[in-house]
Amino acid sequence: MGEQLGKPVLRKEDLALLSGRGRYADDLPVPVGTLHAHVLRSPHAHAEIVHIDTAKAAGHEGVWAVITGEDVRRLSDPFMAVIKTPVTQYSLAVERVRYVGEPVALVVAESRYIAEDAAELIDIDYAPLDAVLDPVAACDGAAPLLHPQAKTNEISVRDFRYGDPDGAFARADHRIAMTVPFPRLSFTPIECYVVVAQHNAAEGSYDVLANFQGPFSMHPVMARALRVSGPKLRLRIPPDSGGSFGIKLSVFPYVVLIALAAKITGRPVKWVEDRIEHLVAASSGPNRVTRIEAAVGNDGRVLGLRLDQLEDYGAFLRAPMPGPLYRMHGAVTGAYDIRDIAVRNRVVLTNKMPASLIRGFGGPQLYLALERLMHRIAVELKLDPLDVIKRNLIPAQKFPYRTAAGALYDSGDYARAVEIAIGQGRLDDLKRRRAAARAAGRSYGIGFAVVVEPAMSNMGYLSTVMTASAREKAGPKNGAVSMATVNIDPLGAVTVTADVTVQGQSHETVLAQIVAEELGLTPDDIEVVLEMDTAKDQWSIAAGTYSSRFASGTAVAAHKAAVQMREKLKAIGARQLNVLPEDVELAQGKIRSRSNPDNALPFGRVAGTSNWAPTLLPEGMAPALSETGVWTPPELEPPSSDDRINTSLTYGFIFDMCGVEIDPVSYQVRVDRYVSMHDAGRVMNPVVAAGQIRGAFAQGVAAALYEEFSYNDEGAFLSGTFADYLVPTVSEIPDVEILHYESPSPLTPLGAKGLAEGNCMSTPACIANAIADALGVDEVILPATPRRIHALMEKAKQ
Amino acid sequence: MRRVNRNERVRIALTLNGRRLSAEAEPRMLLSDFLRHGLGATGTHVGCEHGVCGSCTVLIDGVAQRSCLTLAVQAEGREVRTVESLAAPDGTLNPLQQAFRANHALQCGFCTPGILMSFTDYLARNPKPTIEQIRDVLSGHLCRCTGYAGIVAAIEEVAKR
């Protein structure tokens, strides 16, 4: 692909991180006099707060403040939400608690130890209410209401129709339906939330450090809650963050809470979340119940599709929810050429922690339903599951392909990618293993899944939750801005800044590769500074690291910035080399004549010109000191009047297949062989790409077999430690064979697509299909724990 | 054995990465907090504070331990080694660290110091482990980014040298 891009360049990040020199939020210095906060949380799933007595706690030695919901209501506004409903949420519970772990009071003291001691002295009188946990039950008119003023728990229902679904169902030979639940889980970054807030009373401004991940569309939400204009909330993101996977968006209520604590005490306040708090209340992916039905021909061709997606967001619908229901909307037909569809999207609230961003973001929920259905169609019609998939794939000649719901799939050859993956005896080997295992009386199954992986979200997709007329009133929302800047210092050294937040994705390395490529340098020559400061850095609402926006977004912006800088340096160099700009190239650390490479100057000499001798610049040229690349792809249009929406810019493809064996004694599912084919367009750094895919795969396996936030019927949280919430260790993660087929995106100059979320979407579905095949059962509930497998096997015996 | 009063701050002296240091702490302070906030050794990370994730692993008298399950007072007079001690004074990575870099064994890097310290202890006792032994020791650590494959490859590489 180039001198630098496409190469397995080793990471720039690693030297510091391997030496204990990372700069994570809790490692950074805090101002003298910083106080420490502890959050007191609700033990009830649902209760009225009758009275809070804070006197004893407030009188404890070393305590500066005990803050309750009443203080927060007085000093801040409720968080803005995407859907306008009478539901309000503050950073502490007001009048009522709605989930176990909900923040009820904040103690601010000289030390965390003192704050925790004092919290034990707070006396709260609760009047417990009935709780509702099941999303289907919560829609029932008789269910307890979480927000009585909303008069329902089912706070949003939208129907979409594309083509003629009724006609397709009337016409079809078969109608095949399933109900598929997707569980609650999180990907629990190993670093928890950290916030350090200061209040400047003279200016009425806040300065907050938090390991927030974006999107920065949440910045106005936080500023509005604090009743300040945007510039009065300076938000800083540390240079390193200990993982996020979507979860660190949800630090935002604590940014507001700790900022208020700084205002109340007049001192800087620091809060570090602990793991127990994180598990019970930080964030979760939403659980979903999907009723999915296909109209199918005798040959397995799917003519029409109906989906009823009921998504459970817990106690509050926080911005930017209900993202997972709508992020995949354009791609709701997955990799299949299906034109006649009906989709009903419903949002329900229950007495669980609020759900929010999580890697995969709506994809795992959608594809578990869709891919389980494709498997089911094959079983019902006695066809080969892979044949049913192949028969329905979008043909290569139809690209670029506009889906029924409005997504513009930019490139791909799905059938070819599948053929490559099953080739070289891979599928035959799986079949041999299955035949051998079954001949020996063991339970062995093969599963498949195909997935379209969107990247770089259209910021307007969420407005699809509103009707077309409501959208018209609210004004258009669309697009996504990416920004990156290339700076040159007096000696010609290059630094790069960009609108991403660091969480481990190797952005430093890949940005250095992109910029080095254009400037004829090496990645070691480029400094990349990715800590973020909303007061001084370039950002838009789309900034942050989420929805795989780097490869199709910020990477492109960095490329543009580097090209702009390159062109300026060529023009400057041309004058100094006495050649035409067309004859200048940047290569091997030099700026030189293409036709006579001996006519050359060191890069730094030419690049420094704008500092030392700006009058030597070509006439009319602004100094080449700082170039910002801004990327706003025109394909990200707002939803059309008939609700079609191109939800993302690029669409990758994944085909997975696996074989699993079920242990007849322990009822554990063992993944015997797993193959994952990716078409992510051009791969910018194969080492980094493999790392992202393996990481997503491990999380996909976790969702399929291990991780679940579970509650009992009363709403007590049952997954409150890492001994109860089972994060897989190395012993649980099988090997995965990763294959690539590259269909470069025609929509971006780098041709790269996202690839870091795909296996979170494909792997749960692939493993579930393999389990269904192994046991010959219709219904597989994830995570497929030994207890659930045992129940399935007992049921199958009867 | 030293006896300390519950409410009394005590001075705790230990050897950290070869340097004799001391700081005051409450008797209930965890060693992980003491290292980070008392002595400024922030390379040791706190991931769960209940002994499962392994991020806070340090060597105490050469043996890998969870510093979140250890009180600072228990380390009095002991020799503690943390991730900051691994590279040479000029910053050159040691073979284990280099192998982690070469095999993309870290992404966010938060869990990494604990893993490095566990294997610093283990490889000193068993320089040629089998892959099963490597996986067994690694199963005492949680990593959410990598899927573990790069970590296993890195340690195998060191073991093969």
Chai-1 contact restraints between the chains, C-beta under 6 A:
chainA,res_idxA,chainB,res_idxB,connection_type,confidence,min_distance_angstrom,max_distance_angstrom,comment,restraint_id
A,L10,B,R101,contact,1.0,0.0,6.0,A-B,restraint_1
A,D14,B,R101,contact,1.0,0.0,6.0,A-B,restraint_2
A,L17,B,L106,contact,1.0,0.0,6.0,A-B,restraint_3
A,L17,B,G109,contact,1.0,0.0,6.0,A-B,restraint_4
A,L18,B,Q97,contact,1.0,0.0,6.0,A-B,restraint_5
A,L18,B,F100,contact,1.0,0.0,6.0,A-B,restraint_6
A,S19,B,A87,contact,1.0,0.0,6.0,A-B,restraint_7
A,G20,B,G43,contact,1.0,0.0,6.0,A-B,restraint_8
A,G20,B,V83,contact,1.0,0.0,6.0,A-B,restraint_9
A,G20,B,E84,contact,1.0,0.0,6.0,A-B,restraint_10
A,G20,B,P113,contact,1.0,0.0,6.0,A-B,restraint_11
A,G22,B,G109,contact,1.0,0.0,6.0,A-B,restraint_12
A,D27,B,T42,contact,1.0,0.0,6.0,A-B,restraint_13
A,F187,B,R144,contact,1.0,0.0,6.0,A-B,restraint_14
A,I190,B,G47,contact,1.0,0.0,6.0,A-B,restraint_15
A,I190,B,C53,contact,1.0,0.0,6.0,A-B,restraint_16
A,I190,B,S55,contact,1.0,0.0,6.0,A-B,restraint_17
A,I190,B,F110,contact,1.0,0.0,6.0,A-B,restraint_18
A,I190,B,C111,contact,1.0,0.0,6.0,A-B,restraint_19
A,I190,B,R144,contact,1.0,0.0,6.0,A-B,restraint_20
A,E191,B,F110,contact,1.0,0.0,6.0,A-B,restraint_21
A,G242,B,C108,contact,1.0,0.0,6.0,A-B,restraint_22
A,G242,B,F110,contact,1.0,0.0,6.0,A-B,restraint_23
A,G243,B,C108,contact,1.0,0.0,6.0,A-B,restraint_24
A,G243,B,R144,contact,1.0,0.0,6.0,A-B,restraint_25
A,G243,B,C145,contact,1.0,0.0,6.0,A-B,restraint_26
A,D274,B,E49,contact,1.0,0.0,6.0,A-B,restraint_27
A,R275,B,C48,contact,1.0,0.0,6.0,A-B,restraint_28
A,R275,B,E49,contact,1.0,0.0,6.0,A-B,restraint_29
A,Q503,B,C108,contact,1.0,0.0,6.0,A-B,restraint_30
A,G504,B,Q107,contact,1.0,0.0,6.0,A-B,restraint_31
A,G504,B,C108,contact,1.0,0.0,6.0,A-B,restraint_32
A,G504,B,C145,contact,1.0,0.0,6.0,A-B,restraint_33
A,V687,B,H104,contact,1.0,0.0,6.0,A-B,restraint_34
A,G691,B,H104,contact,1.0,0.0,6.0,A-B,restraint_35
A,G691,B,Q107,contact,1.0,0.0,6.0,A-B,restraint_36
A,R694,B,G147,contact,1.0,0.0,6.0,A-B,restraint_37
A,R694,B,A149,contact,1.0,0.0,6.0,A-B,restraint_38
A,G695,B,C145,contact,1.0,0.0,6.0,A-B,restraint_39
A,G695,B,T146,contact,1.0,0.0,6.0,A-B,restraint_40
A,G695,B,G147,contact,1.0,0.0,6.0,A-B,restraint_41
A,F697,B,G147,contact,1.0,0.0,6.0,A-B,restraint_42
A,A698,B,G147,contact,1.0,0.0,6.0,A-B,restraint_43
A,T721,B,H50,contact,1.0,0.0,6.0,A-B,restraint_44
A,F722,B,C48,contact,1.0,0.0,6.0,A-B,restraint_45
A,F722,B,V52,contact,1.0,0.0,6.0,A-B,restraint_46
A,V727,B,L142,contact,1.0,0.0,6.0,A-B,restraint_47
A,T729,B,S139,contact,1.0,0.0,6.0,A-B,restraint_48
A,V730,B,R135,contact,1.0,0.0,6.0,A-B,restraint_49
A,V730,B,L138,contact,1.0,0.0,6.0,A-B,restraint_50
A,V730,B,S139,contact,1.0,0.0,6.0,A-B,restraint_51
A,V730,B,Y148,contact,1.0,0.0,6.0,A-B,restraint_52
A,S731,B,S139,contact,1.0,0.0,6.0,A-B,restraint_53
A,I733,B,G147,contact,1.0,0.0,6.0,A-B,restraint_54
A,I733,B,Y148,contact,1.0,0.0,6.0,A-B,restraint_55
